Amino acid sequence: MKLFLEQGTRAAKRIAPAACEAKDLGNGCWVKYAPRAFPPDVEAQLFKSLQTDIDWQERPVVVMGRRVLQPRLVAYQASSPAFSYTYSRVTVVPEAWHPTVESIKRCVESIVGESFNSCLLNYYRDGNDHLSWHSDNEPLYGPNPTIGMVACEDKVYACL
């Protein structure tokens, strides 16, 4: 099987399927890991597109009763506006899929055999940006959601 990466209306670029490792963590939890889902040149192109083409925002959230800015840049995209959700007392309405994010989504779906309906992108600018421990327990995603995470150039940028 081959995966196709599309960038807007440009010709599709064929990439080899990623080698995928699976590990059962018990209690119905498992991890699939594909350390080289994209060749380095494609990864660099994707990362550049994400850096420059996404409408990154520094959103306020409420943490321990205080309103603060998230220590990272974020963007939220989904298949439908119905996938709005609330976390840290902030309601987030999704934007439509950006072509680069949608291409990455399709690749991840091919690797893991799951479908994703939304993507919270996180951009960590430097060593001060971070994501604290949390649970992804928003009712929108049901009791046992599948979470896809993609890291590019040693920076995690997309959780599907």
ABEGO torsion letter per residue (X at the ends): XBBBBBBEABBBBBBBBBBBBBBBAEGGBBBBBBABABBAAAAAAAAAAAAAABBBBBBBBBBGGBBBBBBBBBBBBBABAAABBBBGGBBBBBBBBBAAAAAAAAAAAAAAGBBBABBBBBBBABAABBBBBBBBABAAAEABBBBBBBBBGGBBABBX
